[in-house]
Amino acid sequence: MTKQAFNPYLPLEEYVADGEPHVFGDRVYVFGSHDRANAATFCARDYVGWSAPVDDLGNWTCAGTIYSAKQDPLYDAVKMAYMYAPDCVRGNDGRYYLYYCMAGYRGKGGYSNPVSVAVSDEPNGHFEYLGVVRDRDGNPLTKYICFDPAVINDDGVIRLYYGAYYGFQHRLPPAAARKTMESVFGRTSEEIRAVRGEIDGACTVVLEDDMLTAGTEPVKIAPDEFVKSGHPFFEGSSIRRVKYRVEAKSELRKMYIFVYSSRQNHELCYATSEYPDHGFTFRGTIISNGDIYLDGRKPSRRLNHTGTNHGGIEYINGQWYVFYHRLTNMSDYSRQGCAEPIEILEDGTICQAEMTSCGLNGGPLSAEGTYPAAICCNLTNGRMRHGSNAVMNYHAPRIMCNFIPGTKGKEQETYVGRIGNDTIIGYKYFQFDGEEVTITVTMRGRGEGVLYVITDDGGEASAEIELSGSGEWRKYTTSWEQEAGTAPLYLAYEGKGQFDLLDFSLG
């Protein structure tokens, strides 16, 4: 029996970010970096293997740890202990190859290493270290910045994409730029001059059959047009190839879709080309983890606390989806994976997707049953900020995760916390049947006020709940008449003090 799918699509105690989805056989696998609740750095944990049947995207299971940072010879508990965003490809030999880069605390040293590779007989099997990507002379490939690798088997041709952008040479005086690049990128001035100072950007290279040797020279694929668009490449390369039919000529053509994180930082953008290594044209934003730009929304009106974003797209059981991540705990180091359906038009256009609570569900959620508060897709007080590479602590609502007292650190409790005046918590979407709806919310806090229940985008309340302070979890109930159809559910608080929301039930 299929289960309803929520966002985030993995259990609330799990933090898999930078998710690259791939369908192998009858399952979809997500390869991502592994954060921890309330961590002080990115990617604090080893890689784990999550997958789901392609026809039951609410039923995710974990194969446990599939690869450990300690397996990489570059591992150093002090200097190089974390594995960043990976990608996986099925090689021509039928085995699965995992590409990733090592980094230190909060990313230190992450721009100076080559791309590491591990291999397994199964996509969720235990991966073993294979080596690093090397140039044709046998030296570790370090041309440009080796960061956030992506890989594709293009009809037997293995193509590796990677890169990052900081642009020190464009933003700093020459001497300062040279010194900064030597420090950040771990290169000498001579090595930097060997690539004419253009050490950063999005690149691609073809790998030989050993999956380690670069058979071509790396070439850049992000032209100046990306800069002119206002959404230039920053990091997070991801690549897919689709086929589309040109009706006038009755022929199939290839189209490559390059997905990346822009320097706006909160969004995934995309560019398309008929070629895998040149000709890419910027097309637009696929998803923002604050719904910025959707329907003209400006950054100042973001619908969540925003931060880094990274992910990819995949065709699953007849539907395209974009996988991305959201922030929790007001931290860029505690990210959770989400997904939304998208449509790729014949000309390659992808309209920006809206953040929802029901992304992989194939439709709205049932307006019956109990739901965790933390599956909200919008959480704002109208003054949310952007926090990249940081833990923020300004006055705002947030998704929180804490250990439950008395469980000796074994059980976690995830909830929406610090709900103050003007907080709006949004859930999209539910399927209502046209009868009276009863909602029961589980809350705690100090203060008093009104929680308004809103089921339209106009802001008119369908019902309200009087809240009074209690340090313990307490249930409040109200009812209203709701028209049949699909509708959002917003909980808006006005009053004094702060409250937490654990869950809510509809029926």
C-alpha positions in Angstrom: 0.0 0.0 0.0 1.4 3.4 -0.9 2.0 6.0 1.8 1.4 9.7 1.7 4.6 11.6 0.9 5.5 14.8 2.9 8.2 17.4 2.7 10.8 16.8 3.9 10.5 13.3 2.3 12.8 11.6 4.8 12.1 11.2 8.5 12.2 14.5 10.5 15.3 13.3 12.4 17.2 12.9 9.2 19.3 15.6 7.5 20.3 14.7 4.0 21.1 17.8 1.9 22.4 18.4 -1.6 20.3 15.5 -2.8 21.0 14.0 -6.2 18.1 11.6 -7.2 18.7 8.7 -9.6 16.4 5.9 -10.7 18.2 2.6 -10.9 15.8 -0.3 -11.7 12.5 0.1 -9.9 13.8 2.4 -7.1 14.9 6.0 -6.7 18.0 6.6 -4.7 19.1 9.9 -3.2 22.8 10.6 -2.9 23.5 13.6 -0.7 25.7 15.1 2.0 24.7 14.3 5.6 24.1 17.0 8.1 23.1 16.7 11.8 20.6 18.6 13.8 22.1 21.6 15.5 25.5 21.0 14.0 28.2 23.6 13.8 29.5 22.6 10.4 28.3 21.3 7.0 28.2 17.5 6.3 29.0 16.4 9.9 28.0 12.7 9.2 28.9 9.9 6.8 26.9 9.1 3.7 23.7 7.1 4.2 21.7 5.2 1.5 18.0 6.3 1.3 15.7 4.9 -1.5 12.1 4.4 -2.3 10.0 2.4 -4.8 9.3 4.5 -7.9 5.6 3.9 -7.4 5.5 4.6 -3.6 7.4 7.8 -3.0 6.2 8.1 0.6 7.9 4.8 1.6 11.6 5.6 2.1 14.0 3.1 3.6 17.6 3.5 4.7 20.4 1.0 4.1 22.5 2.6 6.8 26.0 4.1 6.3 27.2 3.3 2.7 30.5 5.2 2.9 32.6 6.8 5.6 34.9 9.7 5.4 37.6 7.7 7.2 37.8 5.4 4.1 39.4 8.3 2.1 43.2 8.6 2.5 42.7 12.4 2.6 40.8 12.0 5.9 42.3 13.9 8.8 40.2 14.3 12.0 41.4 17.9 12.4 41.9 19.2 8.9 39.9 17.1 6.4 37.0 15.2 8.1 33.9 15.9 6.0 32.5 14.7 2.7 30.6 17.2 0.7 27.9 16.9 -1.9 28.3 13.7 -3.9 26.8 12.2 -7.1 26.6 8.7 -8.4 26.6 7.0 -11.8 26.2 3.5 -13.1 29.4 2.8 -15.1 29.6 0.8 -18.3 30.7 -2.2 -16.3 27.4 -2.2 -14.3 29.0 -1.0 -11.1 28.1 2.2 -9.3 30.7 5.1 -8.9 30.4 7.7 -6.2 32.1 11.1 -6.8 32.7 13.6 -3.9 35.2 16.0 -2.4 36.7 16.2 1.0 36.7 19.4 3.1 37.5 20.6 6.6 35.4 22.4 9.3 32.9 24.7 7.7 34.4 23.9 4.3 38.0 25.0 5.1 40.3 23.4 2.5 37.4 22.2 0.4 38.7 24.0 -2.7 42.1 22.5 -2.7 41.4 18.8 -3.2 40.8 16.6 -6.2 37.6 14.7 -6.8 37.6 11.4 -4.9 35.8 8.2 -6.2 34.3 5.2 -4.4 32.7 2.1 -6.1 30.1 -0.5 -5.2 28.3 -3.3 -6.9 24.9 -1.9 -5.7 23.7 1.7 -5.5 22.9 1.2 -1.7 25.7 -1.2 -1.1 28.9 -0.6 0.8 31.2 1.6 -1.3 34.9 1.1 -1.3 37.5 3.8 -2.0 38.8 3.7 -5.5 41.0 6.7 -6.0 41.0 10.3 -7.2 40.3 11.7 -10.6 43.6 12.2 -12.4 44.8 13.9 -15.5 46.4 12.1 -18.5 49.8 12.3 -16.8 48.6 10.5 -13.8 48.6 13.5 -11.5 45.5 14.4 -9.4 43.2 16.6 -11.6 43.1 20.0 -9.9 42.6 22.3 -12.9 40.0 24.8 -11.8 38.2 24.2 -8.5 37.2 20.6 -7.9 34.0 21.0 -5.9 30.5 19.6 -5.9 31.0 17.0 -8.7 28.2 15.7 -10.9 28.4 12.8 -13.3 26.4 11.3 -16.1 26.6 8.2 -18.3 25.9 9.8 -21.7 25.3 6.7 -23.9 28.5 5.2 -22.7 30.5 8.4 -22.4 31.1 9.3 -18.7 31.1 13.0 -18.2 32.2 14.7 -15.0 31.1 18.2 -14.1 32.4 20.3 -11.2 33.4 23.8 -10.1 32.7 26.7 -7.8 33.0 30.5 -8.1 34.3 33.1 -5.8 35.7 35.6 -8.3 38.5 37.1 -6.1 40.3 38.2 -9.2 37.4 40.4 -10.2 36.6 41.7 -6.7 40.0 42.4 -5.2 43.1 44.3 -6.2 45.6 42.0 -7.9 48.0 41.5 -5.0 45.1 40.8 -2.5 43.4 38.5 -5.0 46.5 36.5 -5.6 47.1 36.1 -1.8 43.5 35.2 -1.2 43.3 32.6 -4.0 46.5 31.0 -2.9 45.1 30.5 0.6 41.5 29.5 -0.4 42.3 27.3 -3.4 45.6 25.8 -2.1 47.4 26.7 -5.3 50.6 28.6 -6.0 50.5 31.8 -8.1 52.2 29.8 -10.9 49.4 27.2 -10.8 46.8 29.9 -10.9 48.5 31.6 -13.8 48.6 28.3 -15.7 44.8 28.7 -16.1 45.1 32.4 -16.8 43.8 33.3 -13.3 40.3 31.9 -14.2 40.5 29.2 -11.6 36.8 29.2 -10.8 33.6 28.4 -12.8 31.6 25.4 -14.0 33.7 22.8 -15.9 33.3 19.4 -17.5 35.6 16.6 -18.5 35.2 13.2 -20.1 36.4 10.2 -18.0 38.0 7.1 -19.4 36.8 3.5 -18.8 38.7 3.3 -15.5 36.3 6.1 -14.2 39.3 7.9 -12.8 41.4 9.3 -15.7 40.4 12.5 -17.5 40.5 11.7 -21.2 40.0 15.3 -22.1 41.1 18.7 -20.8 38.5 20.3 -18.6 36.5 23.1 -20.3 34.2 25.7 -18.9 30.6 25.6 -19.7 29.2 28.7 -17.9 29.5 31.7 -20.3 29.3 35.4 -19.5 25.6 35.3 -20.2 25.1 33.6 -16.8 26.5 36.7 -15.2 24.3 39.0 -17.2 21.2 37.0 -16.2 21.6 38.1 -12.5 21.8 34.4 -11.6 25.4 33.4 -12.3 26.9 30.1 -11.4 28.1 29.6 -7.8 28.4 25.9 -7.1 26.3 22.7 -7.0 26.6 21.3 -10.5 24.0 18.8 -11.6 23.5 17.4 -15.1 20.7 15.6 -16.9 20.0 14.7 -20.5 16.5 14.6 -22.0 15.2 13.8 -25.4 12.5 15.8 -27.1 10.8 15.4 -30.5 11.0 18.1 -33.1 7.6 17.7 -34.6 8.3 19.7 -37.8 11.2 17.2 -38.6 9.8 14.2 -36.8 13.1 13.6 -35.1 14.4 13.1 -31.6 17.1 15.5 -30.3 19.1 15.5 -27.1 19.0 18.4 -24.7 21.3 18.8 -21.7 20.0 20.5 -18.6 22.6 21.9 -16.3 21.2 22.6 -12.8 23.2 24.7 -10.4 23.1 26.9 -7.3 23.4 30.6 -8.3 25.2 33.3 -6.4 21.8 34.3 -5.1 22.4 31.2 -2.9 18.8 30.3 -2.1 17.8 29.0 -5.6 18.5 26.3 -8.1 18.8 27.6 -11.6 19.2 25.8 -15.0 20.7 26.3 -18.4 20.2 24.1 -21.5 22.2 23.2 -24.6 22.1 20.6 -27.4 25.8 19.9 -26.5 27.2 18.5 -23.2 30.3 20.8 -23.1 29.3 24.1 -24.6 26.5 26.3 -25.9 24.6 26.5 -22.5 22.0 29.2 -22.3 20.6 30.4 -19.0 16.9 29.6 -18.7 15.6 30.5 -15.2 15.0 29.5 -11.6 13.6 26.0 -10.9 13.1 26.4 -7.1 14.0 28.8 -4.3 13.9 27.7 -0.7 12.1 30.9 0.2 9.8 31.0 -2.9 11.7 34.1 -3.9 10.8 35.3 -7.5 7.7 33.0 -7.6 4.8 35.2 -8.8 7.2 38.2 -8.6 8.0 37.8 -4.9 11.0 39.9 -3.8 13.8 38.7 -1.5 12.5 41.0 1.3 9.2 39.0 1.3 10.9 35.5 1.4 8.6 32.9 2.9 11.2 31.1 5.0 14.6 31.7 6.5 16.8 30.9 3.5 20.3 29.7 2.9 22.3 27.5 0.6 20.5 25.3 -2.0 21.7 22.4 -4.0 20.0 19.5 -5.7 19.0 17.9 -9.1 16.1 16.8 -11.2 14.9 13.3 -12.0 12.2 11.5 -14.0 10.4 9.1 -11.7 7.5 7.0 -12.8 6.3 9.3 -15.5 6.9 12.6 -13.6 9.8 15.0 -13.4 10.8 16.3 -9.9 13.3 18.8 -8.5 15.1 17.8 -5.3 16.4 20.6 -3.1 16.9 21.3 0.6 15.5 23.6 3.2 17.1 25.0 6.4 16.1 24.0 9.9 17.2 25.2 13.4 18.0 28.6 11.8 21.2 26.9 10.6 22.8 26.4 7.2 24.4 23.2 8.8 21.1 21.4 9.5 19.5 21.0 6.1 16.7 18.6 5.0 15.7 17.3 1.6 12.5 18.3 -0.1 11.1 17.7 -3.6 8.5 19.2 -5.9 7.0 18.1 -9.3 8.1 20.1 -12.3 7.3 20.0 -16.0 9.9 20.2 -18.8 8.3 21.7 -21.9 9.4 20.7 -25.4 11.7 23.7 -25.7 13.3 23.0 -22.3 11.4 25.5 -20.3 10.9 24.7 -16.6 8.5 27.0 -14.7 9.6 27.8 -11.2 8.1 25.3 -8.7 6.4 26.3 -5.5 7.5 24.9 -2.2 4.8 22.6 -0.8 4.2 20.1 2.0 3.1 17.4 -0.5 5.9 17.5 -3.1 6.3 13.7 -3.9 2.7 12.9 -3.0 1.3 13.1 -6.5 -1.4 15.5 -5.3 -2.7 17.2 -2.2 -2.6 15.6 1.3 -5.8 14.1 2.8 -7.6 16.5 5.1 -7.8 13.7 7.7 -5.2 12.4 10.1 -2.4 13.8 12.2 0.6 15.7 10.7 3.9 16.9 12.1 4.0 20.6 12.4 7.5 20.6 10.8 6.2 19.6 7.3 5.3 23.3 6.9 6.4 24.7 3.5 6.2 28.4 4.6 7.3 29.8 7.9 7.6 33.5 8.3 6.9 36.6 10.4 7.4 38.9 7.4 11.0 39.7 8.4 12.9 36.5 7.5 16.6 36.7 6.6 19.2 34.8 4.5 21.9 33.0 6.4 24.6 31.3 4.4 27.4 29.3 6.1 26.1 30.4 9.5 23.9 29.7 12.5 21.4 32.6 12.8 19.8 33.6 16.1 17.5 36.6 15.3 13.9 36.8 16.6 11.9 34.6 14.2 10.0 31.4 14.1 12.0 28.3 13.2 11.8 24.5 12.8 13.6 23.1 15.8 14.9 19.7 16.8 15.8 18.8 20.4 16.3 15.6 22.4 13.4 14.6 24.5 14.3 14.8 28.2 14.6 11.4 29.9 15.5 9.5 26.7 19.3 9.8 27.2 19.7 11.5 23.9 18.1 8.7 21.9 14.8 10.3 20.9 14.4 13.7 19.1 11.4 16.0 19.0 10.9 18.2 16.0 8.5 21.1 16.0 7.9 24.7 14.9 9.3 26.9 17.7 9.4 30.5 18.7 6.0 31.4 17.2 5.5 35.0 18.0 3.3 37.8 16.9 2.7 37.9 13.1 4.0 34.4 12.5 2.4 32.5 9.6 2.8 28.7 9.3 1.8 27.4 5.8 0.9 23.9 4.6 0.1 23.3 0.9 -2.0 21.6 0.0 -4.9 19.6 1.4 -7.9 17.9 -0.3 -11.1 18.9 1.5 -14.4 17.0 1.0 -16.9 19.8 1.6 -17.9 18.9 5.1 -17.2 20.4 8.5 -13.5 20.3 9.4 -12.1 19.9 12.9 -8.5 20.8 13.7 -6.7 20.0 16.9 -3.3 21.6 17.4 -0.7 20.5 20.0 1.1 23.6 21.4 3.0 24.9 24.4 4.4 28.3 25.3 4.2 31.4 27.4 1.8 34.2 26.5 -1.7 34.6 25.2 -3.2 35.4 21.9 -5.2 34.0 18.9 -4.3 31.3 16.4 -6.2 32.0 13.2 -7.0 29.1 10.8 -6.9 30.3 7.2 -7.7 28.2 4.2 -7.3 30.7 1.3 -4.6 33.0 0.1 -6.8 36.1 0.8 -6.1 35.9 4.5 -9.7 35.7 5.8 -9.9 33.4 8.8 -12.0 30.3 8.7 -11.7 29.7 12.5 -9.7 30.8 15.5 -8.3 29.4 18.7 -7.7 31.2 21.9 -4.2 30.3 23.2 -3.0 30.7 26.8 0.4 30.0 28.2 1.4 26.5 29.3 4.9 25.1 29.6 3.6 21.6 28.8 2.1 20.4 25.5 -1.6 21.1 25.4 -4.3 20.4 22.7 -6.6 23.1 21.3 -9.6 22.4 19.0 -11.8 24.3 16.7 -14.1 23.6 13.7 -15.4 25.3 10.5 -17.3 24.7 7.3 -14.9 24.2 4.4 -15.8 24.0 0.7 -14.8 20.9 -1.2 -11.6 21.1 -3.2 -7.8 21.7 -2.8 -6.8 24.5 -0.5 -3.8 25.6 1.6 -3.8 25.6 5.4 -2.3 28.6 7.2 -2.0 29.0 11.0 -1.4 32.6 11.9 -0.6 33.8 15.4 -1.4 37.2 16.8 -0.7 38.0 20.5 1.9 38.2 23.2 4.7 35.8 24.1 5.9 32.7 22.2 4.5 29.3 21.4 5.7 26.0 19.9 3.6 23.8 17.6 4.2 20.0 17.7 1.5 18.6 15.4 -2.0 19.1 14.2 -4.9 16.7 13.4 -7.6 17.2 10.7 -10.9 15.3 10.7 
